[in-house]
């Protein structure tokens, strides 16, 4: 295994990185995590209860090699990029107490692998030989077991969702889940595991002859009939998490950032919307992310185009007011939000910019 140590370059970026919202909004100086060979990376990062941020980054090295990245922002400890044997496009990642899980698109199809928290890398498994365009995916894990969902082309036209799981989530990757008719496209799946028990919640976008629909489905062993959450806007790219018994869902409706939760309600039918701050200006708003830790809720998103933009992360402690954080503003290159990894009083916001991975703390 080849290890490349990361040079963490701390740089003050002035007023552009100061919080744009009420007093008390804090954005730490950004760190630049420099790796070799990076071209246009796709990165995904997720939090764990131990406070470490872990994720995966495409580097462009040696045929689309994927790096495994770890660091502990709360204690300024040991940031490393580790070259893995995995090659391809990062689709999704998640963590549990044992490992980080990587769902990725390789040259021979859709694969999953995991890296234990001690750095041990598993061989991984081929989930599907599908290599057609338009593949997207999501993965959830709990207690050493995982469930993955991805899209692939249908013989009848359009794209459908497939699933596969570890031994406690026995499903067949040959079976399409929540099937729809010819020409119907299912895309942008986001999966979350229940805190206990076998349950999962899935949000996804479905394009039919009547337009676009944001749908939500639940599963213990089989999937329920999905119900509509929103409609009329192209690919609302939802992000979904579970915390305790509550679900939190954020998505885009045009330029509007939406947030809904079951917190304070009884059961999944109690999903209700929550008002969140909106991005200033008129630039397109995309890539919403939601996270929660110690009752502090985070909603992140990006605004702008391929050539310029901004990353925002808004926070709210239960019962309090929202606080706006302008994490990064760039007038020279596009930004891509890669994840929010909170740990109680603060959270690491990760993004890629000019083919480099960046991170900053918000509190």
Secondary structure, 3 states (H helix, E strand, C coil): CCEEECCEEEECCHHHHCCCCCCCCCECCEEEECCCCCCCCCEEEEECCCCCEEEEEECCCCCCEEEEEEEECCCCEEEEEEEEEEECEEEEEEECCCEEEEEEEECCEEEEEEEECCCCECCCEEEECCCCCCCCEEEEEECCEEEEEEEEECCCCCEEEEEEECCCCCCCCCCEECCCCCCCEEEEEEEEECCCCCCEEEEEEEEECCEEEEEEEEECCCECCCEEEEECCCCCCCEEEEECCEEEEEEEECCEEEEEECCCCCCHHHCEECCCCCCCCCCCEEEEEEEEECCEEEEEEEEECCCCEEEEEEEEECCCCCEEEEEEEECCCCEEEEEEEEECCEEEEEEEECCEEEEEEEC
